[in-house]
Amino acid sequence: MRNKNLLKIAKEVVKLEAEGLKKLQSSIGKSFEKIIKVILSCKSGKVIISGVGKSGLIAKKWSATLSSTGTPSFFLDASDASHGDMGQITSNDVVVLISLSGQSDELKNIIQYVSRNKNVKLIGVTSKKDSILYKNSDVKFLLPNVKEAGPGSFVPTSTTTVQIALGDAIAIACMEYKKFGKFDFKKIHPSGSLSIKLKTVEDLMFKSNKIPFVKENINMKTALVSMEKKGLGVLIVKNKKNNTIGILTDGDLKRVSNKKINYQNLEIRKVMKKNPISVDKDMLAAKALSIMNGKKITSLCVHQNKKKNKTIGFIHIHTILNANIV
């Protein structure tokens, strides 16, 4: 088979699936709004997603996406439901069934079970208006008729693409309505690569007694002892009002020592850098790293609520790099 034929096949598949998505876009209306309202109103119950075959795999994806974007959900295997797992459905739940035909035998038992419980809402997603699923659902979404890719148009391709896209649209709509932001997302994805990118300065900074504070009136000899004791290569200088007024790094010490002056009896405020750069605790660590690289410094003071002279933390460039943030 020539390469041109392969490319032609691939482009035709993508074309048909794109056409399916356009039809889905045109189908989104009041029934979609009803789905969102029912899911958002499910506060004391659970959102349960189920399907059979390829629709079952997509149901798993729907459930995972909803859960990861602030709408707790779980997948119910339609076959297992008929052998005891139906007990997972309880009052105030929302059950979402996905089925292209709306006639799958495995779903009939779930439909019957849910219809007996007036406190459970059933959302039916199907392409057949005369199906059992469509007729018995509290909220119905009619999938558009789309052409499958491939010879004979029998392989689930365009239909599955449309189902996945609908699930994503539902999840994102719920997410935005709840104002579920990137920091909420980070909380439930603590080990993901995105979570690393979303780490804030507060996540990585030194706090409380680990902050290398010293008073402005100590001499450099005492300051050196403190710096060695803290082991961070930096001191943050405060005045009598406990306001941060300066910073001293081991780089500053090297520059002073190169001047060949007796600096050990000098007060630290005579040697320190005044008005150190301070960043908000909610700043992304990646941005803090960028600031340090841009200013060619290795540490930053941390504040909150715009009170830059009230240091609540301290962050070092090595801490950020060790967290694999680049």
N, C-alpha and C positions, 0 to 999 in steps of 0.2 A: 504493500500500500504506500502510495506516494505521500510525502510530507504535506503537500497542498491539500490532499483529501482529509488528512487528520485535522489540519487547521480549519478547514471548512466545517467539519463535523462539530468541532469545539465551539466555533462561533455561532453555529446554528442552535446548539444547546443553550448557550448564554442568551441568545436572542429570544428564544421561546420563554425562558425563565424570566427575562426582563419584561416581556409582554404580559406574563402572568402577574408580575408585581404591579404593573400599571393598572391592570384590571382590579387588583386588590385595593389599590389606592382609591379607585373610583367607588369601590364597595363600602368604604369606611364612612359610616354616618351615625344615625341615631342608635342603631343596635350596638355599635362599638361603645358609645357613651354609656349605654345601659350596662354593658359588661364592666366598665371601669367603676361605675357607681356601686354595683353589687359587690365587687371585690373590695373596694375601699370601705364599704359598710361592714365587712366581715372583721370585726374587732375582737369578738369573744370566741370566734370559731377558727377554722382552718380553711385554707384554700387548697383543694385536692385536685390534681390533674391526672387524667387517665386517657388511654387510647389503646388501640390494637395495631400490631405490625409496625409499619413505618410511622404511623400516627402515634403509636406508643413511645417510640424513640423520641419523637418530637415533643410529646407530652413531658418526657423527662427533661428535655431542654427548656421548655416553658417553665417548669417548676424550679429548675436550677437558676434561671435568669431572674425570676420573680424573687426568690429567696435572697439572691445576691444583691438585689436592688431595693431591699427594705420591705418586701411583702412576703412574709413567711409562707412557705408552700411545701408540699411533698407529693411525690408521684405514687399513684396506686396502680399496681399491676392488675389489669382487668381480669386475667385468668385466676390469679390468686384471690381476687375479691370474691369469687364464687366458691372459694374453699376456706372461708373464715375471715379473710382480710376486710370484708365488708364492715366488720365491727369498728374499723378505723374511722368510719363516717359517723359523726354524731351531730347533735342539734347545733344550729347556728353555723354549720359549715357551708362552704360554697364548693360545689363539685363542677369541674369543667371537663367535658367529654369531647374528644377530638376524633372525628371519623368521617372520612370522605363520603362513604355511602350512607352513614347514619343507621346502618342495618346490622352491624356486626353482632353476632350472637353473644360474644363475651360482654358486650356493653348492655344488652337487654336486661340482665340481672341487676346491674347497677342502676339503670333507669327505673326499674320496678321498685327497687329498694328505696331510692331517693324519693320517688313519687308518694310513698307511704308516709314520709316524714315531712310535714308541712314546714318545719323549721330549717330545712335544708334547701338551698337554692341550686338549681341545675342550669348550667350554661352549656348550650349545645353548639358545637362548631362543625358544620357539615356543608356539603355541596348539594344535598338532595332535600328539596322542600317537602317532599312527600314521605320522608323517612320517619321511622319511629323516634329517632333522636330529636329531630326538628319539631315534631308534633308535641313531644312531651317535655320540652325544655321551657323553663321560666324565662330565660333570655336566649334568643336565637341569633346566631351569626351565620349567614349564608355565604359560603366561600364561592368565588366566581368560577365559572367553568373555564378551564385553561387547557391548552394542548400540551401533552407530555412530549418530551424530547425522545428521539430515537425512532427506529422503524416500528410502525404499528401503533405508536403512541400509547404503549401499555406499561412502560417502566415509570414508577413514581419519581418524577423529577421536578417539573414545574409546580405540581400540587404540593410537594413537600417544601419547596422553596417558599411558596405562598404561606403555608402554615407556620413555618419558622418566622417569617417576617411579621405575621400577625401577632405571634407570641411576643416578639421583641417590642412591637408597638404598644401592646398592652402593658408590658413591664415598665417601659420608659414613661408611659403616660401616668401610671401609678406612682412611679419614682418622683416625677416632677411635681405631681400634685402634693405629695408628702414632703416636698422640699428635701429629699434625700440627697445629700451632697457627697463630694469626694471624701470628706473626712469620715462620714458615716460609712461609706463604702470601705474605707481603710480598716475600720474597726472589725468588720466581718471578713476581711481578707488579710489577716496578719502575716501570712507567709508568702503572699503573692509578690511578684515583681512590681506590680503597680503599687502595692502597699509600701514598698521600699522607696519608690519615687515620691510617695505622698507623706513620708515622714517629715515631721515638723522639727523645728529647733528644740521645742520643749521635749520631744521624744528622746533627744540625744544629749541634752545639756547637763552639765554638772549642777547640782542643786544644794541648798542648805549649807551644811558645814563643809561640803566639798568645794565650795566657791572660795578661791584664794584671796580673801579680803585682808587688807592691812590698813592701819590708820595713817593719815597723812604726815604725822609728826615723828614717825619712827625714822631712825637713821638707816643708812644703806647696809651697814653691817648686820643689823637685826633683820632687814629686808632679805638679805641673802640667805640667812638661816631659815626664814619663813618660806622662801622660794624652794629651797632644797627639801624642806619638810613636806611641802605640798606636792612636789614632784611634777608640776605641770609646766614649769618654765615660764610662768607668768604670775603677776600679782595685780589685784584690782584695788585701787586706793580710794578710801572713803574719808570724808571730812567729819567734823563733830556732829553734823546733822544726819549722818549716815547716808549722805548723797554720794554717788560715785563721781569722782572728779578726775581720775587718771588711771593709767595702766602702765605697768612696767614688765617688759619681756626680757628673756635672756639675750635677745638680739640687742636691746638697749644697753644691757650691761657690757656687752662686747664693745659697743661703740664708745662707751664712757671709759672703759679700761684702756682703749687704744689711745686716748688723749693723754695718758700717763700723768693723771692727777690723782691725788689722794681723795677718793670719793666716798670712802666707807663711813666717814663721819657726817656726810651731807644728809639732810633730811630727804626722804624719798620724793617729796613733792617738788624738789629742785631738779630731780633727774627724770621723773615720770613723763609720759606723754599725756597732755591734758585733753579733756573731752573725748574719751575713747568712743569708738563707733559701737552703737547698741542697736540690736534688732528685736523686733517683737517675737514673743514666744511662739506665735502661730505662723510665723514665716516658714515656708518650706525649707528644709535643710539644704536642698539643691540650690536655692537662691542665696542662702547664707554662704555656701561654698563659693558661688560666683562672686559675691561681694568680697570675700577674702582674697580670691585670686586677682580680682580687679584692683584692689587696694594694696596687694602684695603684703598681706598680714596673715597671721596664723591663728588669731583668736578674736572672739567677739563677746561683748557683754550682752545680756538678754534682759528685756523689760516686758511689761504688759501695760495695756491701757494708756499708751503714749507717755508713760512716766519714765523717760529715758534715763533720768538720774537715780532711779531706784532699781538697782540691779537685783534680779531674782534668779539669775542663772548665768552660766558661762559656758561657751562652746569652743572647742578647739578643732582645727582643721583635720587633725588625725582621727578624731572621733567620727567625723563625717565620712572620711575616706574608708575607715574601717567598717562602716555600715554599708559599704559598696554603693554609695551615692556619688555619681559623677555628673 
